[in-house]
Amino acid sequence: MNFSKYNFLAFTASGANLTSTAHELYTDDTVVLETTGTLPAGLAVKTTYYVVYNGITADTFQISANRGGEPITTTDGGTGDHTYLKTNRARLTPFYEDNR
């Protein structure tokens, strides 16, 4: 099974938004973060985080240490290249024909 890592940036002006163009993440998806330097303050590598509903758009998302918890506030952008790995199962939607 192959997994893909996706780049993200932390916006320190908002304190909680992460951005990744067309991320396709949904509320309650889980991600693990990695970096070539240091992650933004408030985040840790090899830790499972949950995507939360607050502020989620096609290109931005927020994460929490707990499912449905408060978004983690970052205080800086960190250094290096940041990536996340989506670790939960794929979200599958049945085709219309399957609902007969």
N, CA and C of each residue as an Amber inpcrd file, in Angstrom:
protein
   300
   0.8460000  -1.1640000   0.0000000   0.0000000   0.0000000   0.0000000
   0.8950000   1.2320000   0.0000000   0.6150000   2.1940000  -0.8740000
   1.3800000   3.4270000  -0.9500000   0.6450000   4.5590000  -0.2550000
   1.3910000   5.4010000   0.4130000   0.8370000   6.5760000   1.0570000
   1.5120000   7.7970000   0.4770000   0.8060000   8.8940000   0.3940000
   1.3680000  10.1250000  -0.1210000   1.4510000  11.1530000   0.9890000
   2.5480000  11.9110000   0.9890000   2.7140000  13.0130000   1.9120000
   2.3550000  14.2880000   1.1730000   1.7490000  15.2350000   1.8810000
   1.3240000  16.4990000   1.2990000   1.9490000  17.6440000   2.0720000
   2.4000000  18.6540000   1.3580000   2.9920000  19.8250000   1.9910000
   1.9170000  20.7120000   2.6040000   2.2950000  21.4340000   3.6720000
   1.4060000  22.4180000   4.2620000   2.2260000  23.5690000   4.8200000
   1.5820000  24.6900000   5.0100000   2.1750000  25.8620000   5.6450000
   1.3000000  26.2650000   6.8180000   1.9100000  26.8800000   7.8230000
   1.1500000  27.3980000   8.9600000   1.0460000  28.9040000   8.8270000
  -0.1560000  29.4180000   9.0060000  -0.3740000  30.8580000   8.9840000
  -0.3450000  31.3570000  10.4200000   0.6800000  32.1100000  10.7630000
   0.7830000  32.5870000  12.1420000  -0.1520000  33.7500000  12.4240000
  -0.5810000  34.4730000  11.3920000  -1.4870000  35.6090000  11.6120000
  -2.8180000  35.1430000  12.1890000  -3.3130000  33.9880000  11.7360000
  -4.5860000  33.4820000  12.2300000  -4.4020000  32.6210000  13.4660000
  -3.2180000  32.0550000  13.6320000  -2.9140000  31.2630000  14.8180000
  -3.3520000  29.8170000  14.7840000  -4.1900000  29.4120000  13.8320000
  -4.6550000  28.0300000  13.8470000  -4.8120000  27.4140000  12.4660000
  -4.8050000  28.2080000  11.3970000  -5.0320000  27.6550000  10.0640000
  -3.7640000  27.0800000   9.4390000  -3.9100000  25.9080000   8.8620000
  -2.8550000  25.3050000   8.0540000  -3.3410000  25.3380000   6.6190000
  -2.4460000  25.4580000   5.6700000  -2.8810000  25.5030000   4.2850000
  -2.1760000  24.4530000   3.4620000  -2.9310000  23.8310000   2.5960000
  -2.4350000  22.8490000   1.6390000  -3.4230000  22.8870000   0.4760000
  -2.9670000  23.2930000  -0.6820000  -3.8440000  23.4890000  -1.8270000
  -4.6130000  22.2160000  -2.1620000  -5.9300000  22.3340000  -2.2540000
  -6.8330000  21.2170000  -2.5940000  -6.5450000  19.9810000  -1.7290000
  -6.5030000  20.1600000  -0.4140000  -6.0950000  19.1000000   0.5170000
  -7.0310000  17.9000000   0.5690000  -8.3040000  18.0500000   0.2890000
  -9.2900000  16.9670000   0.3210000  -9.3890000  16.2840000   1.6820000
  -9.1900000  17.0430000   2.7450000  -9.3710000  16.5360000   4.1010000
 -10.7790000  16.8720000   4.5660000 -11.3010000  16.0430000   5.4660000
 -12.6390000  16.2300000   5.9980000 -12.5800000  16.2120000   7.5230000
 -13.6110000  16.7350000   8.1510000 -13.7110000  16.7150000   9.6050000
 -13.5230000  15.2870000  10.1150000 -12.7200000  15.1400000  11.1530000
 -12.3830000  13.8730000  11.8200000 -11.3580000  13.0240000  11.0720000
 -10.8780000  13.4580000   9.8910000  -9.7450000  12.7570000   9.2770000
  -8.5570000  12.8800000  10.2240000  -7.6680000  11.9070000  10.1900000
  -6.4760000  11.9670000  11.0340000  -5.2440000  12.1830000  10.1700000
  -4.3120000  12.9650000  10.7050000  -3.0620000  13.2580000  10.0120000
  -1.9060000  13.1530000  10.9930000  -0.7370000  12.8080000  10.4530000
   0.5150000  12.8040000  11.2060000   1.4440000  13.7710000  10.4840000
   2.1250000  14.6250000  11.2520000   2.9610000  15.6640000  10.6770000
   4.4360000  15.2900000  10.7090000   5.1740000  15.7500000   9.7030000
   6.6180000  15.5900000   9.6340000   7.2120000  16.8870000   9.1090000
   8.4930000  17.0750000   9.2730000   9.1640000  18.2690000   8.7820000
  10.6400000  17.9860000   8.5620000  11.2710000  18.8020000   7.7270000
  12.7220000  18.7140000   7.5480000  13.4340000  19.6240000   8.5350000
  12.6780000  20.4340000   9.2700000  13.2390000  21.3610000  10.2560000
  12.5000000  21.2250000  11.5660000  11.8030000  22.2990000  11.9590000
  10.9790000  22.2720000  13.1630000   9.5460000  22.6500000  12.7910000
   8.5920000  21.9450000  13.3630000   7.1780000  22.2530000  13.1250000
   6.8210000  23.5600000  13.8240000   5.7340000  24.1910000  13.4050000
   5.2550000  25.3730000  14.1070000   5.0520000  25.0630000  15.5950000
   5.3450000  26.0580000  16.4390000   5.1930000  25.8740000  17.8840000
   3.7730000  25.4300000  18.2010000   3.6590000  24.3990000  19.0400000
   2.3530000  23.8450000  19.3970000   2.0630000  22.5220000  18.7100000
   2.8820000  22.1490000  17.7160000   2.6900000  20.8960000  16.9820000
   3.8920000  19.9800000  17.1860000   3.6770000  18.6730000  17.0640000
   4.7470000  17.6910000  17.2620000   4.7480000  16.6690000  16.1280000
   5.9250000  16.1620000  15.8070000   6.0420000  15.1220000  14.7810000
   5.5410000  13.7960000  15.3540000   5.1480000  12.9030000  14.4350000
   4.7170000  11.5420000  14.7780000   3.6040000  11.5100000  15.8300000
   2.7260000  12.5010000  15.7730000   1.5790000  12.5930000  16.6670000
   0.3260000  12.6090000  15.8040000  -0.6800000  11.8590000  16.1920000
  -1.9270000  11.8520000  15.4260000  -2.7770000  13.0510000  15.8180000
  -3.2010000  13.8160000  14.8080000  -4.0820000  14.9650000  14.9850000
  -5.3710000  14.7210000  14.2160000  -6.4350000  15.3750000  14.6540000
  -7.7470000  15.2630000  14.0150000  -8.0820000  16.5790000  13.3120000
  -8.5880000  16.4840000  12.0910000  -9.0530000  17.6680000  11.3760000
 -10.3680000  18.0850000  12.0090000 -10.4770000  19.3720000  12.3330000
 -11.6990000  19.8900000  12.9460000 -12.4530000  20.7710000  11.9620000
 -13.7310000  20.9410000  12.1980000 -14.5920000  21.6660000  11.2730000
 -14.2530000  23.1500000  11.1820000 -13.8510000  23.7550000  12.2730000
 -13.5940000  25.2010000  12.3170000 -12.7070000  25.6410000  11.1600000
 -13.1990000  26.5440000  10.3400000 -12.3690000  27.1700000   9.3210000
 -11.9490000  26.3110000   8.1510000 -12.5000000  25.1360000   7.9840000
 -12.0600000  24.2570000   6.9030000 -12.5810000  24.7900000   5.5650000
 -11.6640000  24.9040000   4.6100000 -12.0060000  25.2960000   3.2410000
 -11.2890000  24.3420000   2.3020000 -11.3820000  24.5700000   1.0200000
 -10.7050000  23.6940000   0.0510000  -9.1910000  23.7300000   0.2160000
  -8.6530000  24.8460000   0.7430000  -7.2010000  24.9920000   0.8480000
  -6.6840000  25.1870000   2.2720000  -7.5540000  25.3270000   3.2520000
  -7.1030000  25.4980000   4.6300000  -7.8400000  24.5320000   5.5470000
  -7.1790000  24.1980000   6.6420000  -7.7940000  23.3170000   7.6320000
  -7.1750000  23.5850000   8.9900000  -7.8190000  23.0780000  10.0260000
  -7.3240000  23.1870000  11.3840000  -7.2900000  21.7990000  11.9960000
  -6.4020000  21.6200000  12.9650000  -6.2660000  20.3220000  13.6130000
  -6.3600000  20.4590000  15.1220000  -6.7060000  19.3390000  15.7560000
  -6.8530000  19.2740000  17.2000000  -6.1750000  18.0020000  17.7010000
  -5.7970000  18.0160000  18.9550000  -5.2150000  16.8200000  19.5620000
  -6.2740000  15.7520000  19.8250000  -7.5530000  16.1580000  19.8570000
  -8.6580000  15.2510000  20.1430000  -9.7420000  15.3810000  19.1000000
 -10.4470000  14.3090000  18.8280000 -11.5840000  14.3610000  17.8970000
 -12.6180000  15.3560000  18.4210000 -12.9600000  16.3210000  17.5660000
 -13.9400000  17.3290000  17.9360000 -13.4370000  18.3780000  18.9070000
 -12.1370000  18.3680000  19.1950000 -11.5720000  19.3100000  20.1540000
 -11.3410000  20.6910000  19.5590000 -10.7960000  21.5570000  20.3670000
 -10.4800000  22.9170000  19.9430000  -9.2570000  22.9060000  19.0320000
  -9.2540000  23.7810000  18.0160000  -8.0980000  23.8570000  17.1230000
  -6.8340000  24.2550000  17.8910000  -5.7160000  23.6820000  17.5040000
  -4.4300000  24.0270000  18.0930000  -3.9840000  25.3630000  17.5220000
  -3.5680000  26.2610000  18.4010000  -3.0750000  27.5630000  17.9780000
  -1.5560000  27.4990000  17.8500000  -1.0470000  27.8580000  16.6790000
   0.3950000  27.9190000  16.4650000   0.8510000  29.3570000  16.6630000
   2.1050000  29.5180000  17.0970000   2.6180000  30.8600000  17.3290000
   3.7230000  31.2590000  16.3640000   4.1330000  30.3180000  15.5210000
   5.1070000  30.6400000  14.4840000   4.9260000  29.6720000  13.3320000
   5.6560000  29.8660000  12.2470000   5.5160000  29.0220000  11.0720000
   6.4680000  27.8440000  11.0400000   7.3600000  27.7420000  12.0430000
   8.3500000  26.6770000  12.0410000   9.3990000  26.9270000  10.9670000
  10.2590000  25.9330000  10.7580000  11.2890000  26.0300000   9.7280000
  11.2950000  24.7530000   8.9130000  11.8040000  24.8160000   7.6960000
  11.9020000  23.6290000   6.8510000  10.6270000  23.3840000   6.0650000
  10.5720000  22.2370000   5.4230000   9.4100000  21.8220000   4.6460000
   8.5350000  20.9270000   5.5090000   7.2710000  21.3210000   5.6790000
   6.3300000  20.5710000   6.5060000   5.4540000  19.6970000   5.6240000
   5.1910000  18.4670000   6.0850000   4.3000000  17.5630000   5.3650000
   3.3370000  16.9120000   6.3430000   2.1980000  16.4550000   5.8010000
   1.2790000  15.6560000   6.6040000   0.9580000  14.3920000   5.8330000
   0.6660000  13.3510000   6.5660000   0.2550000  12.0750000   6.0090000
  -1.1350000  11.7830000   6.5530000  -2.1130000  11.6320000   5.6530000
  -3.4670000  11.2680000   6.0880000  -3.4170000   9.8070000   6.5000000
  -3.8630000   9.5060000   7.7160000  -3.6850000   8.1570000   8.2500000
  -4.9740000   7.3680000   8.4320000  -6.1260000   7.9910000   8.2100000
  -7.3650000   7.2160000   8.3150000  -7.7130000   6.6090000   6.9610000
  -8.6780000   5.7550000   6.9550000  -9.0840000   5.0780000   5.7190000
  -9.7090000   6.0460000   4.7380000  -9.7190000   5.6410000   3.4930000
 -10.3230000   6.4660000   2.4430000 -11.8050000   6.6620000   2.7130000
 -12.3120000   7.8140000   2.3250000 -13.7310000   8.1040000   2.4510000
 -14.3950000   7.6570000   1.1620000 -15.2560000   6.6780000   1.2620000
 -15.9070000   6.1320000   0.0720000 -17.3810000   6.5050000   0.0530000
 -17.8490000   6.9560000  -1.0750000 -19.2520000   7.2970000  -1.2520000
 -19.8470000   6.3110000  -2.2460000 -20.9390000   5.6230000  -1.8920000
 -21.5160000   4.6480000  -2.8170000 -22.0790000   5.3260000  -4.0670000
 -22.0360000   4.6410000  -5.1580000 -22.6430000   5.1210000  -6.3920000
 -24.1450000   5.0470000  -6.2610000 -24.8480000   5.8620000  -7.0190000
 -26.3120000   5.8690000  -7.0060000 -26.8700000   4.4710000  -7.2620000
 -26.2570000   3.7410000  -8.2000000 -26.7560000   2.3950000  -8.5460000
 -26.6970000   1.4490000  -7.3690000 -25.7890000   1.7030000  -6.4010000
 -25.6600000   0.8300000  -5.2460000 -26.7830000   1.0390000  -4.2220000
 -27.5390000   2.1210000  -4.3590000 -28.5790000   2.4550000  -3.3870000
 -29.9580000   1.9600000  -3.7790000 -30.0710000   1.0910000  -4.6980000
 -31.3880000   0.5940000  -5.1340000 -31.9380000  -0.4380000  -4.2070000
